[in-house]
Amino acid sequence: MGKELGLAVLGLVVMASQAMAQVFPVDATSTTTIANIKADVIAWGVVFIGVSLAIFAYKRIKSLVR
């Protein structure tokens, strides 16, 4: 059971790293790429904060309605 779970997690990590490589392309010769990566990280942070706030608001409103 534990070995299968470990393999599944490893597979997810490998797939996620490939997906992140497409989201954050890195070119060591260009400084604009670093700026683009910073902008992407900030944009993803804003998205995650927005999603977490939406979930919090949903739970809060749901508890008020009950």
Secondary structure in CASP SS format (residue, H / E / C, confidence):
PFRMAT SS
TARGET T0000
AUTHOR 0000-0000-0000
METHOD secondary structure of the structure
MODEL  1
M C 1.00
G H 1.00
K H 1.00
E H 1.00
L H 1.00
G H 1.00
L H 1.00
A H 1.00
V H 1.00
L H 1.00
G H 1.00
L H 1.00
V H 1.00
V H 1.00
M H 1.00
A H 1.00
S H 1.00
Q H 1.00
A H 1.00
M H 1.00
A H 1.00
Q H 1.00
V H 1.00
F C 1.00
P C 1.00
V C 1.00
D C 1.00
A C 1.00
T C 1.00
S C 1.00
T H 1.00
T H 1.00
T H 1.00
I H 1.00
A H 1.00
N H 1.00
I H 1.00
K H 1.00
A H 1.00
D H 1.00
V H 1.00
I H 1.00
A H 1.00
W H 1.00
G H 1.00
V H 1.00
V H 1.00
F H 1.00
I H 1.00
G H 1.00
V H 1.00
S H 1.00
L H 1.00
A H 1.00
I H 1.00
F H 1.00
A H 1.00
Y H 1.00
K H 1.00
R H 1.00
I H 1.00
K H 1.00
S H 1.00
L H 1.00
V H 1.00
R C 1.00
END
